[in-house]
């Protein structure tokens, strides 16, 4: 596999991990909140609290994935510069 194809696949992997990280955090917390509301009969209190926590966790995951991606891009750019 040539370098350009590998870089394209890596970008696609990062893009999909961003989406998956957001969805899992939000829906996981939403499901947990609904479950707790059903167990304790508290209406929508836990659902709203955990939904907000899930959204915050999703954006936290997004931040760390982008931060890791930019660090990987910088290190690969530094490696490319030293090879020239």
N, C-alpha and C positions, 0 to 999 in steps of 0.2 A: 504494500500500500504506500503510495507516495505521500509526501508531507502535506500537500494541500488537502487531500482527501481526509487525512487524519485530523487536521485542524478543523475541517468542516464537521466531521463527526463529533469532535470534542465540543464544538459550539452548540451543536444540536443536543448533546447530552446535558450541557449546562442549562440550556433553555427548557428542556423537559423537566429537569430537576427543580427548577424554579416553580413551575406550574404544579408539580406533584407536591412539593413542600408546602405551598400555599393551601392547596385543596385538603391535604391530609390534616394539617393543623386546624383549619377552620371547621371542617366537618367532623373531625375527631372530637373537638371540644363541644361542638353543637350536639353531637350524639350523647356525650357524657352529661351535658346539662339537661337534655330531655330525659335521660334515664334517671337522674337525681330528682328532677321534678316529679316524675311518676312515682318514685319510691317514697318521697316525703310529702307529696300532695301540695306543693308550694306554687302552683300556677306556672308562671314563666320566669320566676326569679333566677333559678340556676341556669336556665337556657340562655337568658340575656347575658348573665355574668360570664358564662363560659364561652359564649359566642364572641364577646368582646376580647376575652383572653386568647381565643383562637385566632382572631384577626391580628392581634398584637404579635402572637407567636409566628404567624405566617409572614408578617412583614419583617420580623426579626430574622427568620430563615432566609428571606429574600436578601436582606442586607448582608448576611454572612456568605451566602452563595456568590453574590456579586463581588464582595470583597475578596473571596478566594479566587474567583475567576480573574479579577484584575491583577492579583498577585501572580497567578500562573501566566497570564499574558505578559506581564512585565519580566518575569524570569525567562520566558522563552524568547522575548525580544533581546534581553541582555545576552543570552546564549547565542542568538543569531548574530549579534554585533561582534562578539568575540571571535566567531568563526570567520568573519570577513577579513 
